[in-house]
């Protein structure tokens, strides 16, 4: 009992009480809940709010910030990697203990993910506990302290996190692919370089947050929560730093080649060229082309024998292999090509066959039937993604495509 009493006092002492009490909305009595339309609001400070009230028992809220690794420079590489791991550190309104224990107490989840362009802080909980999780979300993103001893204790986790991620050869390939393709910005790694592990300081974290976690770079997105609630939170608590912060540099595509020897019997290879920026008509065309060539098997744990790439490669080797189209779109560039996995002895033939198939289609050897089938596959893929409840990222990508240049140039459109 003493332990519970002390825990309660500890909670009250550290509580910032930043989030207003959120009253869960419900469908009219006796009527089946019908999801509302997607709602958007852009505040005068540039912050965008989007919500979809679907009356689900689980609420999901994400704060997306244009502060990915592309905004680092040669002096602070690895900063965003450490930020991903620092979500449970002490803030001005909540201790590390309170954040961890408070989220566990309601069965919630706070996760931080990042791409090269965006950092996303996402909370998930029962809709009746939204106010509790919102308090922690706001504390972590708006009031971090980055105490030096806590940051120092977190440094070894960088090495562990990187080692775990790099157990997957695809991580190596994608990291090297961007390093070879770009001269700057998008070339920056998602994971802290080895020489920077142990050297990312509290001051660097503060500087990065102060100059990139600004209102005009943020999007607050909610599922299973009403739009007025999100708007109230944003207006009251996400207006601490205005403007666009430090403007990033435009990515410069250069092309190149990187080979990494690891002694494995399998060869992972990616061959790409620059494609189109996210949200453009060309990007949509590349997405359809990805499904024309083959974006993966359509039968779970099955082969991909119906794809053009698979059929082409199967003609040149009897050994096991995997091949698919690679497609990545960013706010000012994109990459499109092929990704192959094969035995070392057959790697050359597999890559060449896949490349020749892309070249054949690029020359116009494609039927309208194939195009229509690819469009249908793409539509089914997007629908399946929404059914699997990844809509919060879909909404974020939609918001990004509405204004792809503002966070690069530092100007509002």
C-alpha positions, 0 to 999 in steps of 0.5 A, spaced: 500 500 500 505 504 501 508 503 494 501 505 491 501 511 495 508 513 493 507 512 486 500 516 486 504 522 489 510 521 484 505 522 479 501 528 481 508 531 483 511 530 475 504 531 472 504 537 467 497 536 465 498 539 458 492 535 455 485 537 456 480 532 458 478 528 452 471 526 452 470 520 447 465 521 442 460 516 440 455 514 435 447 516 436 444 511 441 440 505 437 444 507 430 450 503 428 456 507 428 458 510 421 465 513 420 465 520 419 468 524 413 476 525 413 476 533 416 482 537 415 484 544 418 490 548 417 492 553 423 495 560 422 501 558 424 502 552 419 500 546 423 495 541 419 490 537 423 487 531 420 482 526 423 477 521 421 472 519 427 471 512 425 468 510 432 473 504 433 474 502 440 482 504 439 484 511 438 490 512 434 494 519 434 500 521 430 504 527 430 508 527 424 514 532 424 518 534 417 525 532 421 527 526 418 535 524 417 535 528 411 535 535 415 541 533 419 548 535 416 555 532 417 556 535 424 550 532 427 549 525 423 545 520 428 541 525 431 534 523 429 536 516 431 538 518 438 531 522 438 527 515 436 530 512 442 529 518 447 521 518 447 521 515 454 527 520 457 525 525 462 521 531 460 519 538 463 512 535 465 513 528 466 519 523 469 522 517 465 518 513 470 512 516 469 512 516 462 513 508 462 509 507 467 503 511 465 503 508 458 503 501 461 497 502 466 492 504 461 495 498 456 497 504 451 503 504 446 507 510 444 512 509 438 517 513 434 518 511 427 522 515 422 523 516 415 528 520 411 523 526 411 519 525 417 519 523 424 512 520 427 510 520 434 504 515 435 500 513 441 495 508 441 490 506 446 482 505 448 478 511 446 477 513 453 484 514 455 486 519 449 487 524 454 492 520 458 496 518 452 496 525 449 499 528 455 505 524 454 505 525 447 505 532 448 510 532 453 515 528 449 515 532 443 514 539 446 518 539 453 524 534 452 529 536 457 535 531 454 538 531 461 546 529 460 546 523 464 540 520 461 542 521 454 549 518 456 546 512 458 542 511 452 548 512 447 550 504 447 542 503 445 544 506 438 549 501 437 544 495 439 539 498 435 543 499 429 546 492 430 539 489 430 536 493 424 542 491 420 541 483 421 536 484 415 541 485 409 535 489 406 537 494 411 544 494 408 542 495 401 537 500 402 542 505 406 548 504 401 543 505 395 541 512 398 548 513 399 550 512 392 544 515 389 545 522 392 550 527 394 547 530 400 540 530 404 537 523 402 544 520 402 544 521 410 543 515 414 537 513 418 542 510 423 547 513 427 554 512 423 559 508 428 564 514 429 558 518 432 556 513 437 557 516 444 558 523 441 551 525 440 550 530 445 544 533 449 546 540 446 545 537 439 538 534 441 536 541 443 538 544 437 535 540 432 528 540 436 528 547 437 530 548 429 525 543 426 520 541 431 516 547 429 508 548 428 509 549 420 513 543 420 507 539 424 501 535 422 497 532 427 493 526 425 488 522 429 483 516 428 478 514 432 478 521 435 473 527 434 476 533 430 474 539 435 478 535 440 485 535 436 484 542 434 483 544 441 489 540 443 493 543 437 491 550 438 493 550 445 499 546 446 502 546 439 503 553 438 510 554 442 515 554 436 512 558 430 515 558 423 519 553 418 525 553 422 531 551 419 530 550 411 533 543 408 537 543 402 534 540 396 537 533 394 542 532 389 541 525 385 548 523 382 548 516 381 554 511 383 555 504 386 557 501 392 558 494 394 559 491 401 562 484 402 559 479 407 561 472 405 553 470 405 551 465 400 546 470 397 547 476 394 542 482 395 542 487 389 538 494 388 539 497 381 535 504 380 534 510 377 532 517 379 524 517 378 519 522 381 517 526 387 511 524 391 504 526 389 506 528 382 502 524 376 509 521 374 509 518 381 503 515 380 505 512 374 511 509 377 507 506 382 503 503 377 509 500 373 511 497 380 505 493 380 506 491 372 513 489 373 511 485 380 511 488 387 511 482 391 507 475 391 499 476 391 498 469 395 501 469 402 508 465 402 507 464 395 511 465 389 510 471 384 510 467 378 505 472 374 510 478 375 514 480 369 520 480 372 519 473 375 518 470 368 524 474 365 529 471 371 526 464 371 528 463 364 536 464 366 536 460 372 534 454 375 536 456 382 532 460 387 531 467 387 527 473 388 525 479 384 521 485 385 520 492 383 523 498 388 519 504 388 521 510 393 518 517 392 520 523 396 518 531 396 524 533 391 526 526 388 525 519 388 528 512 386 525 506 382 528 500 379 529 493 381 531 489 387 534 482 387 536 476 391 539 470 388 545 465 389 552 468 388 553 464 382 547 466 379 547 474 381 549 477 374 544 473 370 539 475 375 540 482 375 541 482 367 535 479 366 531 483 370 534 489 368 532 487 360 525 486 362 525 493 365 528 496 359 523 492 354 517 495 358 520 502 357 520 501 350 513 500 350 512 493 350 506 493 354 499 491 353 493 495 356 490 489 359 497 489 363 496 496 365 489 495 367 491 489 371 496 493 375 492 499 376 487 494 380 492 491 384 495 497 386 488 499 388 487 493 392 494 494 395 491 501 398 485 498 400 488 492 404 493 497 407 487 501 410 483 495 412 490 493 416 489 500 419 495 504 417 491 509 414 494 514 419 500 514 415 496 514 408 493 521 411 500 523 412 503 522 405 496 525 402 498 531 407 505 531 404 503 531 397 499 537 398 505 542 399 512 538 397 516 544 397 515 548 403 519 544 408 525 544 403 525 552 401 522 554 408 517 558 404 509 557 405 505 556 399 
